[in-house]
Amino acid sequence: MTGSSGLLGRILLNILKNNYEVIGTDKYVPTNEPDALALDITQTPGALESMVKLRPSVVVHTAAETNVDLCETDHEHARMINVEGTANVAEACAKSGARMIFISTDYVFDGTKGNYSEADQPNPISYYGLSKLEAERIVMSKLPNALILRTSVLYGWHPSKLNFATWVIKGLRERQTLRVVKDHINSPTLADNLAKAIRSAIERNSNGLLHVAGSERISRFDFARKTAKSFDLDESLLVPVDMRDLNWAAKRPRDSSLDVAKAEKQLSIELFGVDRGLEEMLRTEPSATND
């Protein structure tokens, strides 16, 4: 697995190691983690050689540059990680005979329609979305039996990195006023739920393209309000704004929500709406966050 220190990578590693021998890779890994390997996917041929030596049966590629504005202002950086890094991982999978599961994004769509199915044509409007779409095509060209999983707005607990839900929780606990877009619509996805879907995909030898995200189409502002209610925080500190009022470097798709019906059926898994996802977050909150 790549990106093992990220939100999805950490959770997935813990879920899979109960049933599989799992090696997590990342650019930087703590020396006290025996099941982790320092590996920079952008370094060729070093990355290829390291991965091939592991002789993996499945590689889940979660590593990516997901900072949408950074991708827009530094194309070279975004391309190095999201395109060339993914091509290196795909090449290593091809050489070692491993199956590859690639985590992609709802930002491959332009957002004019919403509720996108796997049959809808991508049309990215940001360099981030463009880089992920190019990576999807590289993976499928090198590995016809690969699985592409598109997801949306990952959230959950991470010891150091904030995501949208934890940003809202932290900000409201600190009594900050938070400006949140009311016309930006996605399918927020609990990382734990996605990790279990990936485990199911591994068990079922799934391939092709699946949209695996939260089952609820919701605006960022309404997601923030639900988060405040779930954690008993003051939602009056949330200020609704329009996307055009924010000084974003990159365009965002207005409605990139995903239709997850095919994935739920194929993987035999329930993909959570926001209420259920936040309920799980509340139940599993690390005690350290209450200090």
N, C-alpha and C positions, 0 to 999 in steps of 0.2 A: 504494500500500500504506500502511495506517496502522500505527502501532506499530513503526516501523522500527528503533528502538533496543532493542527487547526481544529476548528469546532467539530466538523464532521469526522475528521480523521481520528481524533481522540476517542470519540464515542464509538465509532465503528471498530476501532482496535479492541476496545473492551468487550464489545458484543461478540466479535468473531473469535477471540482467543479462548472462549469457552468450548468451542467445537473444532477449531482449526489451529494449526501452527501458523502464526502470523508474524511477519516482520514489518514494522513501521519504518518508513524512510522520510527524512526531511532534510532540508539544507543544514539546519543546526539541530542536534539532538543532545539532551543531557547525557553525561557519561554514565550516570547511574541507571540508565534504562537498558536492560540486557536485550530486550526484543526490538531495539531501535537501531537504525543504521543511518549515519550521516551520508546523504547523497544529494548532489545538486543536479537536477534533471536537465539543466541547460548546458552542462559540461559534456561534450562529446570528444572522444569515445568513452571517457571515464564512467559516465552514467550508464551507458549501455553495458559495459563490461561488468560493472558491479551488479546490475540487475540480472544479467544472464547467469552469472555465477550462482545466484540464489536459487535458480531453477524453479521459479514459482509456477504454480498451476493456474492461478488467477492473480491479476494485478488490478487493484482498484485505484484509479488515478484521480485523487481529489485535489492535488496541488494546483494552485492557480493564482494569478494576480487578479483579485476581485474588486480592487478599488477602482470604481468605474471612472472617476475623474482623473486619477493618476494614469490610467490607460489612455485617456483622451489626450493628456498633455505630454505623455512620453510613450509614443508608439513603439519605439525600439525596445524599451523595457517590457511592455506588454507582449510584444511579439516574441521576445526571447523566452518568456515563461510560458505563455498560453499556447503559442503555435509551435515554436521550435522545441520547447521542453516536452510538449505532448508528442511531437513527432519522434523524439528520442525514446520516450516510453513505449510508443507503439512499435518502434523498430526493435527494441529489446524484447517485447512480447513476441514479435514475429520470429526472432532468432531463438528464443527459448521455448516456443510452442505454448506460451501462456495465453489464456483468455484475458481480454481486457474489458474493464468496465470504466467508462469515462463519464465524469460528472460535468454536465453542461448547464445551460442557463436559459431562463425565459427571455433574457435580453437578446436572443437571436431573432425575436419578433419586433415589429415596429409599433405595436400597441394600439393600432387603429381598430382592432376587432375585439380582442379579449377572448377568454375561454378557448384558447388555442388547443387543437388536437394535434396528434402526431402527423396527420395528413396535411396540415396547413403549411404553406410555404414561408420559410424564414425570410426576414428582410430587416437586418439589424440597422439601427440608426446611431449607434455609438461604436467606437473602436473596440471597446470591451466585447460587445456582442459580435462584432465582425471577427475578432480574434478567436472567440469560442466556436463560431460557426466554421471557420477555416479549420480549426482543430478537429471538429467533428468529422469533417470530410476527409482529413488526413487519416484519422483512425479507421474509418470505414473502408478507405482505399487500401490500406495496408493489412487490415484485419476484418474481412467480411463478416466474421462471426462475432465481432465485438458488440458490446451493449452500450448505447448512449443513453444516459439518464439526464433529462433536463429537469431542473428544480427551480425554486423561487424563494427568495428572502429567507435564508436559513436562520433559525434562532434557537437558543438553548443556553445551557450553562457552560462557560469556559473560564478557567482560573485567571486569565489575564486579558483576553481580547473581547471587546464589546461587540455585540451585534444589535440589531434594531430593538429587540425586546429588552435586552439587558441595559441598553442605553436609556430607554424609557424608565425602567425600574430605578436605575442608579440616579438619573436626573431628578425624578420625582421624590425619591427618598432624601435627596439633598435640597429639596424645595426650589429647584431650578424651574424657570419658565421655558418650555420646549416648543419650538415652532415645528409643526408637523404638516406635511402636505396632505391635502384632502382630496386631490384629484389624481393621485398616483395609486394605481390599483394592481395588486399582485395576488399570489397564492401563498401566504406565509407557511413555512414548512418547519416543523419541529425536527431538529437534527436527529434526535433519537428515533423518531418515526421513519425518517429516511434511511437511517442505518439498518433498521430491521427490514426495510424493503430491499436494501442491497443484499442482506443475508439471504432473503428469500430468492432474489434473482440468482445468486450464486448456487443455491440448492437446486434451482430449476433449470440451470444452464441457459438462462434467458439471453437472447441476442436481439439485435435490431435497435429500435428506438422506442423509448417509453418516457412519458411525462410523469414524474414522481414528485409530487409536491403536496402542499396542504389542499384539502378539498373545498376550501372556502375562498370565494372571490371577495376581496375586501380592500378598502383604501388604507393607506398607511395611518391616517388620522383615526379611523375607526378601530384599527388594530391597536393603536396606542391607547385609546379609550378603554378597550377591553382589557388591555394589560393593566391599566391603572385600577380598574374595578376588581380584577382577579387578585391583585396584590394589596388591595385596600389603600390605594394612594389617591392623592388629590388630582382628579382629572381636570379641575378648573385651571391648572397650571399648563395645560395643553392648549396651544394657540393654532387654529387651523390656518394654513396659508396655501396659495396656489403654487404649482410647480414653477410658473414663470416668475414668482417672487424670490426664488432661491437662486443664488449665484453659482449654479452648477457649471462645470466646464463641459460636461457631456450631456447630450440629450438623453432623457429616459423615455421608454415607451409608456404611454399614458395608461394602457391596460394590457399588461402582459400575463394575465391570469391563465392558468393551464387547466385543461380538461384531463382529469386523472382516471376516468372510468376504465380505460384499457389496462392501466397498470394495476388498479385494484383487482380487476378480474384475473389478469394473467399471473399476478404475484400472490393472489389470495390473501390480501392484507387490507386493513382499514387505514386509509390515509386521513389524518385528523383535520377537523376544522379548527379554527382559532380557539374556541372555548375549551375543547378537549386538550389541545396542545398546551395552553396556559395552565390548565388544571394539572397536567403532568409536570410542568415546570415548578409549580407551587409545591407539589408533593415531593419533588426531588431536589429542592433548593439546598445547596451546600451550606452548612451551618456558618462557615466563614463569612458568607455574604451578609450575615446579620450582625456581625461584630461592630 
